[in-house]
Amino acid sequence: MQDIKITIQETTNNTIIKFNTNKILINGGSYEYSNIDEAKNAPLAQQLFYLPFVKKIFITANFIAIQRYDILEWVDVQEEVKEQIEAFLNEGGIVVNEKPSSTKEAIEIYAEVTPNPSVMKFGSNKSLTQTDVEYKNIDEASKSSPLAQALFNFPFIKEVFISDNYISVTKYDMVEWNDVFAEVRTFIREYLVAGKIIIKELPNQKESISTNKTETPQVKLEGIYGQIVDILEEYIKPAVAGDGGNIAFRSYDEENKVVSVVLQGACSGCPSSTATLKNGIESLLKEMLPNQINEVVAING
């Protein structure tokens, strides 16, 4: 049997709850089902639809979100649902039958320069992951991401950051992006078209910060902590993602009013990241949370 654990996470919609897993469930992308007929390719979803209160099911690489009907409250049944999902997964149950298509999927990869001259962003029309991951070397990648591991076989690749629908690649100074970006773009596209595994397992949270999950912590943050996270998620992350980077909340020092964030992807080591931090993030947080923020400091991922 596998050792798969489920943690329960509330959402802003009280009819929807997330069941997060410590293992990868599907190879990228996501699936949504509104009834048992739609879930013919998803044995787990079919089983869950037998529960009379289940209205809709959303499956991603590392969580299952379930929407309930109003006939009961989640607090009455969430533990039983958690145990049912855990039992199904640990007995080797199939989450989704991801059969390779007989025709190649229409996947497009485009390359974009970023404010960091060492980093190129490779965007995709395919969802790659629900959890941001960053790898500093091939040893880190070999533990959880076959795609990142394969990219490290290029001798000029220094770091790999995989986010929702893009990959940010950091190069060594031995080459210029103009000479190699087309080769990397073609490689990524062919890898995805072949249906190969992107991430097989989430990095161990005990490992270095570079491979930690950087999504909002599963414990629901309240007060000033929650407000900081909400501002970063709504105003900051979409902007930096456009440049191939990521900024995630790390901690808040209540006594000194200092916010710590993690810089990843194109943001990590970027010459303009200090200006972005001070002129953008720090200014916005000070404006939206008056008298609560003195400084924002960054940790390179």
C-alpha positions as CSV (number, residue, x, y, z in Angstrom):
1,M,0.0,0.0,0.0
2,Q,1.0,3.6,-0.6
3,D,1.4,6.1,2.2
4,I,-0.8,8.9,0.9
5,K,-2.1,11.5,3.4
6,I,-4.9,14.0,2.9
7,T,-5.2,17.4,4.6
8,I,-8.4,19.3,4.6
9,Q,-8.4,23.0,3.6
10,E,-11.3,25.4,3.7
11,T,-11.9,27.8,0.8
12,T,-13.6,31.2,0.5
13,N,-16.7,29.4,-0.7
14,N,-18.2,27.5,2.3
15,T,-19.8,25.0,0.0
16,I,-16.4,23.9,-1.4
17,I,-13.6,22.2,0.5
18,K,-10.2,21.0,-0.7
19,F,-8.6,17.7,0.1
20,N,-4.9,18.2,-0.5
21,T,-2.6,15.2,-1.0
22,N,1.1,14.6,-0.4
23,K,1.4,12.8,-3.7
24,I,0.9,13.8,-7.4
25,L,-2.5,12.5,-8.6
26,I,-2.5,13.4,-12.3
27,N,0.1,14.5,-14.8
28,G,-0.6,18.2,-15.1
29,G,-3.9,19.9,-16.1
30,S,-7.2,19.5,-14.2
31,Y,-10.6,17.9,-14.6
32,E,-14.0,19.1,-13.5
33,Y,-17.1,16.9,-13.2
34,S,-20.7,17.9,-12.5
35,N,-22.2,14.4,-12.3
36,I,-21.4,10.7,-12.4
37,D,-21.9,10.5,-16.2
38,E,-19.3,13.1,-16.9
39,A,-16.9,11.2,-14.6
40,K,-16.6,8.1,-16.7
41,N,-12.9,8.5,-17.0
42,A,-12.4,9.2,-13.3
43,P,-13.1,6.2,-11.0
44,L,-12.4,8.3,-7.8
45,A,-14.9,11.0,-8.9
46,Q,-17.5,8.3,-9.7
47,Q,-17.2,6.8,-6.3
48,L,-17.5,10.2,-4.6
49,F,-20.7,11.1,-6.6
50,Y,-22.4,8.2,-4.8
51,L,-22.4,10.5,-1.8
52,P,-25.7,12.3,-1.9
53,F,-24.4,15.7,-0.9
54,V,-21.7,15.9,-3.6
55,K,-22.5,18.4,-6.3
56,K,-19.3,19.0,-8.3
57,I,-15.8,17.6,-8.2
58,F,-12.5,19.3,-9.4
59,I,-9.3,17.3,-9.6
60,T,-5.8,18.7,-10.0
61,A,-2.3,17.3,-9.6
62,N,-2.3,17.6,-5.9
63,F,-5.8,18.3,-4.6
64,I,-9.4,17.3,-5.0
65,A,-12.0,20.1,-4.5
66,I,-15.6,19.1,-3.8
67,Q,-18.7,21.3,-3.8
68,R,-21.6,20.2,-1.7
69,Y,-25.3,20.7,-1.9
70,D,-26.9,22.6,1.0
71,I,-28.4,19.6,2.6
72,L,-25.6,19.5,5.3
73,E,-22.5,21.3,6.4
74,W,-18.9,20.1,5.6
75,V,-18.0,19.9,9.3
76,D,-20.5,17.0,9.6
77,V,-18.9,14.9,6.8
78,Q,-15.4,16.1,5.9
79,E,-13.5,13.6,8.0
80,E,-15.4,10.7,6.5
81,V,-14.8,12.0,3.0
82,K,-11.1,12.4,3.8
83,E,-10.9,8.8,5.0
84,Q,-12.7,7.5,1.9
85,I,-10.3,9.4,-0.4
86,E,-7.2,8.2,1.5
87,A,-8.4,4.6,1.5
88,F,-9.1,4.7,-2.3
89,L,-5.7,6.2,-3.1
90,N,-3.7,3.9,-0.7
91,E,-5.4,0.9,-2.3
92,G,-4.0,1.9,-5.7
93,G,-7.3,3.3,-7.0
94,I,-7.1,5.2,-10.3
95,V,-7.9,8.9,-10.0
96,V,-8.3,9.7,-13.7
97,N,-7.7,7.4,-16.7
98,E,-5.3,9.7,-18.7
99,K,-5.2,7.8,-21.9
100,P,-2.7,9.2,-24.4
101,S,-4.5,10.7,-27.4
102,S,-4.1,9.0,-30.8
103,T,-3.5,12.5,-32.3
104,K,-0.9,14.8,-30.9
105,E,-2.2,17.4,-28.6
106,A,-2.1,21.0,-30.0
107,I,0.5,22.4,-27.6
108,E,2.2,25.7,-28.2
109,I,5.3,27.0,-26.4
110,Y,6.4,30.6,-26.7
111,A,9.6,32.2,-25.4
112,E,9.6,35.5,-23.7
113,V,12.4,37.6,-22.4
114,T,12.2,38.7,-18.7
115,P,13.7,41.6,-16.7
116,N,16.3,39.2,-15.6
117,P,18.8,38.7,-18.6
118,S,19.7,35.2,-17.3
119,V,16.1,34.0,-17.3
120,M,13.9,33.1,-20.3
121,K,10.2,32.4,-19.8
122,F,8.6,29.5,-21.8
123,G,4.9,29.9,-21.7
124,S,2.4,27.2,-22.7
125,N,-1.3,26.8,-23.5
126,K,-1.3,23.7,-21.3
127,S,-1.6,23.8,-17.6
128,L,1.6,22.4,-16.1
129,T,1.1,22.4,-12.3
130,Q,-1.1,23.7,-9.5
131,T,1.9,24.1,-7.2
132,D,4.9,26.3,-8.0
133,V,8.2,24.4,-7.7
134,E,11.8,25.5,-8.2
135,Y,14.9,23.4,-8.7
136,K,18.5,24.6,-8.3
137,N,20.2,21.5,-9.7
138,I,19.6,18.1,-11.3
139,D,19.7,16.3,-7.9
140,E,16.7,18.3,-6.6
141,A,14.8,17.7,-9.9
142,S,15.5,14.0,-10.0
143,K,13.5,13.5,-6.8
144,S,10.2,15.0,-8.2
145,S,10.2,16.4,-11.7
146,P,11.2,14.4,-14.8
147,L,10.7,17.4,-16.9
148,A,13.1,19.6,-14.9
149,Q,15.6,16.7,-14.7
150,A,15.5,16.5,-18.5
151,L,16.1,20.2,-18.9
152,F,19.2,20.0,-16.7
153,N,20.8,17.8,-19.3
154,F,21.4,21.0,-21.2
155,P,24.8,22.0,-19.9
156,F,24.0,25.7,-19.9
157,I,20.8,25.4,-17.7
158,K,21.4,26.5,-14.1
159,E,17.9,26.6,-12.5
160,V,14.3,25.6,-13.5
161,F,11.1,27.1,-12.1
162,I,7.7,25.5,-13.1
163,S,4.5,27.4,-12.5
164,D,0.9,27.3,-13.6
165,N,1.4,27.5,-17.4
166,Y,5.0,28.5,-17.8
167,I,8.6,27.4,-17.1
168,S,11.3,29.9,-16.2
169,V,14.8,28.7,-17.1
170,T,17.9,30.3,-15.7
171,K,21.1,29.9,-17.8
172,Y,24.8,30.1,-17.0
173,D,26.7,33.0,-18.6
174,M,28.5,30.6,-21.0
175,V,25.8,31.1,-23.6
176,E,23.4,33.8,-24.8
177,W,19.7,33.1,-25.0
178,N,19.5,34.2,-28.6
179,D,21.7,31.1,-29.4
180,V,19.8,28.5,-27.4
181,F,16.2,29.5,-26.7
182,A,14.8,27.9,-29.8
183,E,16.4,24.6,-28.9
184,V,14.9,24.7,-25.4
185,R,11.5,25.8,-26.7
186,T,11.4,22.8,-29.1
187,F,12.5,20.4,-26.4
188,I,9.8,21.5,-24.0
189,R,7.1,21.4,-26.6
190,E,8.1,17.9,-27.8
191,Y,8.2,16.7,-24.2
192,L,4.7,17.9,-23.5
193,V,3.3,16.6,-26.8
194,A,4.6,13.2,-25.9
195,G,2.5,13.2,-22.7
196,K,5.5,12.7,-20.4
197,I,5.3,13.3,-16.7
198,I,5.9,16.9,-15.6
199,I,6.0,16.4,-11.8
200,K,5.8,13.0,-10.3
201,E,6.0,14.0,-6.6
202,L,5.9,17.3,-4.7
203,P,9.3,18.3,-3.2
204,N,9.8,17.4,0.4
205,Q,8.9,20.4,2.6
206,K,11.9,19.6,4.8
207,E,14.3,20.2,1.9
208,S,15.8,23.6,1.0
209,I,13.6,26.6,0.5
210,S,14.1,26.4,-3.2
211,T,12.0,23.3,-3.5
212,N,9.3,24.2,-0.9
213,K,5.8,24.6,-2.0
214,T,5.1,28.3,-2.2
215,E,1.4,28.4,-2.4
216,T,-0.6,30.0,0.3
217,P,-0.2,28.0,3.5
218,Q,-2.9,25.4,4.1
219,V,-3.6,26.9,7.5
220,K,-6.1,29.7,6.9
221,L,-4.3,33.0,7.8
222,E,-6.3,35.6,9.6
223,G,-5.8,39.3,10.5
224,I,-2.8,41.1,9.1
225,Y,-1.2,37.8,7.9
226,G,-4.2,37.0,5.8
227,Q,-4.5,40.5,4.4
228,I,-0.8,40.4,3.3
229,V,-1.3,37.1,1.5
230,D,-4.5,38.3,-0.2
231,I,-2.8,41.5,-1.5
232,L,0.2,39.4,-2.8
233,E,-2.2,36.9,-4.5
234,E,-4.4,39.6,-6.1
235,Y,-2.1,42.4,-7.0
236,I,1.5,41.2,-7.0
237,K,1.7,37.6,-8.2
238,P,-0.2,38.1,-11.5
239,A,2.2,40.9,-12.4
240,V,5.4,39.1,-11.7
241,A,4.1,35.9,-13.3
242,G,3.9,37.8,-16.5
243,D,7.7,38.3,-16.3
244,G,8.3,34.6,-15.5
245,G,8.7,35.1,-11.8
246,N,7.0,34.4,-8.5
247,I,6.7,36.1,-5.1
248,A,5.4,34.1,-2.2
249,F,4.6,35.1,1.4
250,R,7.1,33.7,3.9
251,S,6.5,35.4,7.2
252,Y,5.5,38.6,9.1
253,D,7.3,40.0,12.0
254,E,4.5,41.6,14.0
255,E,6.8,43.4,16.4
256,N,9.0,45.1,13.7
257,K,6.3,45.1,11.0
258,V,8.6,43.4,8.5
259,V,7.3,41.1,5.7
260,S,9.5,38.4,4.3
261,V,8.8,37.1,0.8
262,V,10.5,34.5,-1.4
263,L,11.6,35.4,-4.9
264,Q,11.6,32.6,-7.5
265,G,11.9,32.1,-11.2
266,A,12.9,35.3,-13.0
267,C,12.6,37.3,-9.8
268,S,15.4,35.3,-8.1
269,G,18.7,37.2,-8.6
270,C,17.1,39.7,-11.0
271,P,19.0,43.0,-11.1
272,S,15.7,44.9,-10.9
273,S,14.1,42.8,-8.2
274,T,15.3,45.2,-5.4
275,A,13.5,48.1,-7.2
276,T,10.4,46.0,-7.7
277,L,10.5,45.0,-4.0
278,K,10.8,48.6,-2.7
279,N,8.9,50.6,-5.3
280,G,6.2,48.0,-6.0
281,I,5.5,45.5,-3.3
282,E,6.6,47.5,-0.2
283,S,4.8,50.7,-1.4
284,L,1.6,48.8,-2.2
285,L,1.5,47.0,1.2
286,K,2.2,50.3,3.1
287,E,-0.6,52.0,1.1
288,M,-3.1,49.2,1.6
289,L,-2.1,48.4,5.2
290,P,-1.3,51.8,6.8
291,N,0.9,51.7,9.9
292,Q,1.3,47.9,9.6
293,I,4.3,47.6,7.3
294,N,7.8,49.1,7.8
295,E,9.7,47.0,5.3
296,V,9.6,44.1,2.9
297,V,12.6,41.9,2.7
298,A,13.3,39.1,0.1
299,I,14.8,35.7,0.2
300,N,16.0,34.4,-3.2
301,G,14.3,31.0,-3.8
